[in-house]
Amino acid sequence: VFRTEGRDICFAREEKWLVYDNSLSEVKEFDSWEKVLEEYSRSSFCPQIIFFERIDPVSEAAGTEVTV
């Protein structure tokens, strides 16, 4: 979650990159990280909360994910 210019913006990745902007009250979909950068690279982001997922490499190789 980032704050910029009075807006809160949240980036998430499922099959596509999802970006929620509270000033627009909508979720935008992007096919690639490069497209996200094109849209938001000129903003001055200030991270507020960072979430991440750790994928166990052994489970990933076996085709199952383990999140912590």
Secondary structure, 3 states (H helix, E strand, C coil): CEEECCEEEEEEECCCEEEEECCCCEEEEECCHHHHHHHHCCCCCEECCCCCCCCCHHHHHHCCCCCC
